[in-house]
Amino acid sequence: MGFLKRLASVLTTLFGISVFVFVVLRVIPGDTITSSLGIETGVLTPEQIDTLRAYYGIDKPLVGQYLSWMASFLSGDLGFSYSTGAPVWDLTKSALLVTMQLALFGTILGVLIGISIGMFSARKPGSARDFLGQFFGLLALAIPGFVLSTTIVTVMANKFQYFPNGYEYMTPFEDLSMNLQQMLFPSLVLGIAVAAPIMRTTRSALLETVDKDFVRTAYGKGVKPRIVRLRHVLRNSLIPIVTMTGIQFGYLLGGAVIVEKIFALPGMGRQILDAINKREYATVQSSIMVFAILFVTINLITDWVYRKVDPRIK
Amino acid sequence: MSEPVLQVREFTVEFWVDGVWYPAAIKMNFDVHAGKTLAIVGESGSGKSTTAMGIMNLLASNARTSGSVKVNGKEMLGASKAALRKARGKEVAYIFQEPMTALNPVYTIGFQIVETLRTHFDMGPNQAKERAIELISMVEIPDPEGSFNKYPHQLSGGQRQRAMIAQSLACDPGLLVADEPTTALDVTIQAEILDLMRGLRTKLNSAILLITHDMGVVADMADEILVMKDGHTVEHGSADQIFNRPQHPYSKQLLAAVPKLGSSAKRTLPAEARKQMPVMKMENVTIAYPKRGRVPEFVAVRDFNLEIFPGEIVGLVGESGSGKTTVGRAAIGLLPIKSGKLEIMGNDISKATWKELFPIRRHTGIVFQDPASSLNPRLPIGESIGEPILLAGLAKGDELNHKVEDLLEQVELPRSYRNRFPHELSGGQRQRVGIARALALTPDLLIADEPTSALDVSVQARFLELLLELQDKLKFACLFISHDLAVVDILSHRIAVMQNGLLVEEGDRDDILKRAKHEYTRKLIAAVPVPDPEEQRKRREARLASK
């Protein structure tokens, strides 16, 4: 029962997103014709425009357009990109790999950096090291991703003549070493953004847990301080940290759009951005739906991890 | 005599607070021998827990200790961290007050016992598990193998404390430090845990350092008693000496303040009182907490019948989860009833809306359990007390201030306290403010929900006296909810006993306390420890024999 309810709420969410994206795209001024022909559109006769609209399938009523898109989306056909003629799914397949790799690396780096600095800070609240940790947290929170990205690009390329992203993008299967070099900085930018809130959550959760009775019990049992900190304090602090990580993942997908553009990675973010500029309705809609499914899946995983971390949750 | 397991000499603990060393325990001297129990008793803030935590240096980092603490002849003060760690859990094991919070919620009790074992012994996981299951069965938790894999929240309160004890016994420690081991438990469970501890002490011949504020528990367990007040040792002697021939005035005062079952004078209510219209009447009342999301409806009280007459104090007793608080809240319309009939002052409020209840509220007042959390911390107490009067539109401005000051005087607080905030008052004073607020509208019915359970005995004694005086003067009816039979005994004309949401028995105080008909009532009364070692031994033997 619980599972069915959960599934129903997930499907409702996805339905809402699909309608929202569909409507927003059509509210933006301009359409596929104006964006592909530019000012030339003005010289078209109404008949030519009608023909083109029929060709692109945007002559039908909106509800009909929505239903036909949904029907094909659900059957696994994500439509075609008008500019390249390639099926959206083929584009998405490779782009999704890039974004997933980026998001995964970003999350791992963010969690590692965030928890380490949070633990570093919480060891002695109010001390210089705490100040240092908190300073990092604020700094990371305050610097926008695009500033950090462009700074890194500029400094690395100009001062060190090192800019792996200047070369053609390599998948990990083609050239693992190149791929990792190309992923390093974008992942770091995303990781730092994720690390800040995780660091703050970790710090406050640890400080709260450290005063709990069961921590005193652990010391009373003669358990070594390092083990008490990891096994008892950190383990109990994980609950808010997992929540925060789940929330941050949403931010990460959004942040990926900007970071992919700056670091020239052919990911979902760039694909959507380009498709919006070209008013490729099918590409944008389908890509965003894939994003949404990804996000909802991450949420389900977070819930599952949650249960593993806290046995009290049924 | 053999060498003591624990020898404490000139032991002092101080805390660094706002630039001053503040002493919490001063020059303590005591020994605990194998197979014996030393009880340190005292009220909150006396330094008894600090002493217990201090001997193994489990104190906060702003504490410093001096003197000497020897465990099995080895000096613990100033010992290296590694040496202390080795002794903790192995030579000195702790049993803490609230097992729900003292056990780690994300690990099974089996894991936690195994952790203790493997910290101190070179043991493989399987061997440790075997030993843990042995320990779990030793503390008589049902289904030891299954319980090994249970999390603390899956056990009952008593089982959790048993798990805590199993963990502390893991390494056969010579000394058990039990810090208020039964305070969070119901009396019947408390009796079981004390029996268990007594049995284990005999079986394992370990020494016990017992920290408690409950004289009944002390009478049940202690061979020797040390009385503390404000960090000082007030008196130290055998249990017999302290209970029967206390020397120090504070020990005498402490003992006198402990309410004793069956010792208070008979309280009579004029016969005509019960012929009047009852102030509150419940007929076949069922109260349920409605279904919330996935949490199903929970019926807390079923088919409950009770009448309270003008000027009468009815004690409502029961263990946690029996539904007594639910009855109290519903009685003044704070919780809706599901079925049955509820009348206040002759008005049927069974189906009353919030608006219809408003005028009824002038006739009722309630005192909550925890005075610290039931007063708004941002309001001066004068405003808290005056709020009901203001809301009822009875007075404002200077007139209101006068009324508030009169109320403060009634509960024996200085008039000037009107402008103080709750955190500036002691627990006992705060609870008096709670009473003053409840009495602001001179209600006909006062609900007192465990008003003394957060108070020290001497404060409680004074509070109960005050409540009786006020009741004599103002003649309000009162539903006094408590888990403590001795307290109910002092106040009540009548007593109602609840168990699992049902009314078990109800009748005149002496009928219930001396001639209880229902088995549960008798069990409850038998489980209350009395502050007299000789008497308590007899009661215990009678209780164990009847098992």
Interface residues (C-beta under 8 A of the other chain):
Chain A: G2 K212 D213 F214 R216 T217 A218 Y219 G220 K221 G222 V223 K224 R231 H232 R235 N236 V309 D310 P311 R312
Chain B: M53 M56 L58 R85 K86 A87 R88 G89 K90 A93 Y94 F96 E98 T101 A102 L103 N104 P105 V106 E115 T116 T119 H120 Y151 H153 Q167 R294
